[in-house]
């Protein structure tokens, strides 16, 4: 067999092998996973939302404390002067105490509902931000599937090389900085 | 030969060093809409695209002088340039990620009845100053003006002009400008768009002719 023919045959075999390998590589879906909880709680947007929520709940709690203090003072006054009150004054004082107690209960109940709704809204907003970011991130880097590995227990094992949590977290936090002191207007 | 090289160097320096003066709004808009100039930032969250564009003083000046020409235009430009204050104006746009579909307007998105739609329009018109803020080097500023540009327009998006008045010291020394939009309509959360103060300062020196 002439040398030229054998070179051609070898080159053809190599080309076919390369093509098959490339085809296999390209047709295999790129899969990665992220550790959901670490991504969600490591995200600066979540930390900022928590800080805002904490600040808001502290404000509500201070209002409840004010109402409670007012009630306690009125109750102490009532107990202190109980013997001096006429029956009409006693009745008025009791009505006022009942009203104060009712105000505290109503306010606490409304605030609890508001706090729950606020927390749900903040969390949903953060989750939507993360979902949209991961979708865009995966699209740009050519991932076909990105799986969330904890929280719901959908992935029991994943090779560490497929774990992209740290890089996604670094990228998403690059887009969200927590200002050191942003709770009050300057 | 030496003189020739010096002249050539000077010409190259002039060609690359000089900034093209803006003479109309469309040229300026083209420049502002180029992401590499750093005056426009966008994010898409939960099917809604939010864009914030910093509008330098040149924008207001060109908008006010569009109808004038000649000496009167020059005088108005000089007057407005001299009085351009430290107001920071942003054009925030909320638009659906997918446009062109039926009822894809952002004014209707996720609303189930006319009552919700009316409440949203009311909030968009009168409460957006509660939803936006600006942070320059850890100092937070509330808007002094916020208006909807196109309440009843048929387009899918809504534009909001939001004006802040930051301290002069923050403006001159600041490194980063964070625009916050705390979304009450689409579950987008507290969205942050980060601008470099160097880019903003650069846009403030755009020459007008």
Interface residues (C-beta under 8 A of the other chain):
Chain A: X45 X48 X49 X52 X121 X122 X124 X125 X126 X128 X129 X131 X132 X136 X175 X176 X177 X179 X180 X181 X182 X183 X184 X185 X186
Chain B: X43 X44 X45 X46 X133 X135 X138 X139 X140 X141 X142 X167 X176 X178 X183 X187 X188 X189 X190 X191 X192 X194
